[in-house]
Amino acid sequence: MGYRKTMAWPRWWQSCKYYCVLVVLLAGVSCTSTKKAVYFSEQKNGSFEAPAIPKLVIQNNDLLSISVSSLNPEASAIFNQPNNAAANTNTTTTVAATGYLVDGEGNIQFPFLGSVKAAGLSKDELKDKLIKSLVDKKLLVDPIITIRFLNFKVTVLGEVAHPTVVTVPSERISLLEALGLAGDLTIYAQRDNVLVIRDEDGKKVTHRLNLNSTELFNSPYYYLKTNDVVYVEPNKSKVASTSRSQQWIPIVLSALSLGVIVVDRLTR
């Protein structure tokens, strides 16, 4: 009775097969385009005009620092008290910046002037309004007023290294600066579809920006406004990998549970 002899493959050839498969997989990954993973892939050498810095308008619930000075420091001091209200504790007295709060009707309560409409005005417009009122009522002579926002902040969420709320003392911040303060985008971020949510005239306005396009520098959303929210969406790779992980986790746990049961039965 005849037989057919089979020849076993050498071990080095079996290892070689696995190595070849690994090389092919790595080559496929390395060929993946990185165009969407970098900023400004369309940007060429040249110059562009920076967009105008948005005009800051006072809104309801804003917190303002209003500093008043004049030739009479004692007369001016009473107007500066709300900026540094002392907070008493059991052991010490700390100073907390409270400022002038714009109420739900858009007014601030200013010493001797009472209720003053602030919402809808710029800082310069409110400054001129207060100076005129103080002079007309002969409360101060040649007063100097400085107004600043104490609650200028933007929120950065989504596929960034450190989602955070960024406080902006300078009252000026660009989208790129906000992303930098949040630790930059992750490799899974969609750089061509960054969402900015903004409050305008009592409504939520949304706008999407492409960080790969030079049009970003001409966008009115390049500079952020107070209370803006920046959301960076995950790309398809992140969503797919998360979905696969969610599918495999129950299977792995079930296999481990079955293995524990089998080992327990065999050791009895």
HELIX and SHEET records of a PDB file:
HELIX    1   1 ARG A   11  SER A   30  1                                  20    
HELIX    2   2 LYS A   35  ALA A   37  5                                   3    
HELIX    3   3 PRO A   73  ASN A   80  1                                   8    
HELIX    4   4 GLN A   81  ASN A   83  5                                   3    
HELIX    5   5 LYS A  123  ASP A  136  1                                  14    
HELIX    6   6 LEU A  175  LEU A  181  1                                   7    
HELIX    7   7 THR A  214  ASN A  218  5                                   5    
HELIX    8   8 LYS A  236  LEU A  266  1                                  31    
SHEET    1   A 3 TYR A 100  LEU A 101  0                                        
SHEET    2   A 3 LEU A  63  SER A  69 -1                                        
SHEET    3   A 3 ILE A 144  PHE A 149 -1                                        
SHEET    1   B 2 ALA A  85  ASN A  88  0                                        
SHEET    2   B 2 THR A  93  ALA A  96 -1                                        
SHEET    1   C 2 ASN A 107  PHE A 110  0                                        
SHEET    2   C 2 GLY A 114  LYS A 117 -1                                        
SHEET    1   D 5 THR A 164  THR A 167  0                                        
SHEET    2   D 5 LYS A 153  GLY A 158 -1                                        
SHEET    3   D 5 VAL A 229  PRO A 234  1                                        
SHEET    4   D 5 ALA A 189  GLU A 200 -1                                        
SHEET    5   D 5 LYS A 203  LEU A 209 -1                                        
END                                                                             
